Amino acid sequence: MTITSFNPPVRTLMGPGPSDVHPRVLAAMARPTIGHLDPAFVHMMDEVKTLLQYAFQTDNALTIPVSAPGSAGMETCFVNLVEPGDTVVVCQNGVFGGRMKENVERLGGTAVMVEDAWGEPVDPGKVADALQRHPDAKIVAFVHAETSTGVESDVPALTKLARDHGCLTIVDAVTSLGGIPIKTDAWGVDAIYSGTQKCLSCTPGLSPVSFSERAIEKIQARKTKVSSWFLDLNLVMGYWGGTAKRAYHHTAPVNALYGLHEALVMLREEGLEQAWARHRRHHLALRAGLEAMGLQFIVAEAHRLPQLNAVTVPSGVDEAEVRRRLLEDFNLEIGAGLGVLAGKVWRVGLMGAACTAHNVLFCLASLEAVLGGLGAPIPRGAALEAASSRLAGERD
Ligand SMILES: *Cc1c(COP(=O)(O)O)cnc(C)c1O
């Protein structure tokens, strides 16, 4: 067998991530590798921190990209902030809250679960109850944008409750950063993590994180060592840290960081508010089209994420076959349902560089062609009509 260079097919990525990576980001990543302690690289690292502070809307000095995917950003928050014996209120309304629970328990903490149905936001009333019942709780952890269902939870309401009870907050912003408003400082978030491959439209594999002064105080007051050497922020800061001389911790993913730098430069050029507005505008057009096709959103309008559209599969339709045909015939990737929603929904992402009017119309046309080809009873032409008049209306 001869193995030659790998040339991936060119797809349009409209699933739950990764999203399409902009050519500018790919080009940045192809630039020459330099040393991770080279002064030119260190200068770029400082710019990445400044750009991340902008994206997270924070002045937190400890705002850096962890050299690993979003899951490692999650672990960074938990492994540094949770000590054995700590009680953590963990909110679960989809897949990712379950992983938070797993993190707390593996660290020897106790997870007090606050559960809401998949597709519902976290209920602040239940969190208030849990905090009353567990006055010893030290942390409240929740997901801002639940990618498994497309629901947004109310960050400022939850952080306020946590603060009123003297708790720190850990917020999963993997799918929200760059797509919907995040105001880390104004909302009083203590630890927040994200990923590069969703609304930042960078390649997968990096996880921006940010920690408040209060969070750093808790880390510094630990009685036990952080159990992960790689993710121990005390050590990571020796490399990413403030003014002191940078020390080798691990070899930074140099070219991946060029890509993140470029993606963040693009976000700043567009402007955060404009990026949020673009996600919302195109979501409304996609929604008009999907609903005209007869597909229903599983999340109530008030809590819907523009960047993750979960809609029910029409009865009698083989959902996996639809995704297979979209990929094979149209080079279009959309997402399947996870967990209790497996087989029941599609998750259509409109994230970052993939969130364009072109993709909205392309996705609707492709989906209509595939569903029509499978004999599903959908009105023909209605989706494109609804979406394009919505887009035209936005222009006026
Ligand atoms: C994608 C995602 C993660 C995990 O990120 P990876 O980069 O896949 O490790 C965590 N939380 C949420 C809400 C996500 O959407």
PDBQT file of the ligand as one rigid body, heavy atoms in Angstrom, charges set to zero:
ROOT
HETATM    1  C1  LIG A 401     -17.283  21.490  22.245  1.00  0.00    +0.000 C 
HETATM    2  C2  LIG A 401     -17.587  21.725  23.690  1.00  0.00    +0.000 A 
HETATM    3  C3  LIG A 401     -16.727  21.340  24.722  1.00  0.00    +0.000 A 
HETATM    4  C4  LIG A 401     -15.483  20.528  24.496  1.00  0.00    +0.000 C 
HETATM    5  O1  LIG A 401     -14.554  21.132  23.666  1.00  0.00    +0.000 OA
HETATM    6  P1  LIG A 401     -13.468  20.215  22.918  1.00  0.00    +0.000 P 
HETATM    7  O2  LIG A 401     -12.645  21.221  22.178  1.00  0.00    +0.000 OA
HETATM    8  O3  LIG A 401     -14.233  19.284  22.050  1.00  0.00    +0.000 OA
HETATM    9  O4  LIG A 401     -12.684  19.501  23.958  1.00  0.00    +0.000 OA
HETATM   10  C5  LIG A 401     -17.069  21.677  26.010  1.00  0.00    +0.000 A 
HETATM   11  N1  LIG A 401     -18.204  22.344  26.292  1.00  0.00    +0.000 NA
HETATM   12  C6  LIG A 401     -19.070  22.721  25.337  1.00  0.00    +0.000 A 
HETATM   13  C7  LIG A 401     -20.315  23.457  25.700  1.00  0.00    +0.000 C 
HETATM   14  C8  LIG A 401     -18.784  22.417  23.999  1.00  0.00    +0.000 A 
HETATM   15  O5  LIG A 401     -19.650  22.771  23.042  1.00  0.00    +0.000 OA
ENDROOT
TORSDOF 0
